[in-house]
Amino acid sequence: MLEWKEFSEVYNVVGVGVGGIFFGVENLVEKRKSVLKLSLCTNKAETIREIGIRRICKAPYILKFYGCKFFKNPNGKEFVV
């Protein structure tokens, strides 16, 4: 499980949920504030399905999806940002 305390000293942590840690970020080029989600990828097929839903969802109270990146840490655990 991810621990928010590992990130809270460096980043503005907006929230922590079952699905991951949410960071408040700012796009310095576009001057746009956003939320970045970091989650442990335990089921890649389920994660890809969730990403697909987020891409097509266009509702005023659902966050807009801008893209994602899968990566593996040195311990071999996969994450998605």
Secondary structure, DSSP 8 states (H G I E B T S, - for coil): ---THHHHTTSEEEEEETTEEEEEEEETTTTEEEEEEEEE-S-HHHHHHHHHHHHH---TTS-------EEE-TTS-EEE-
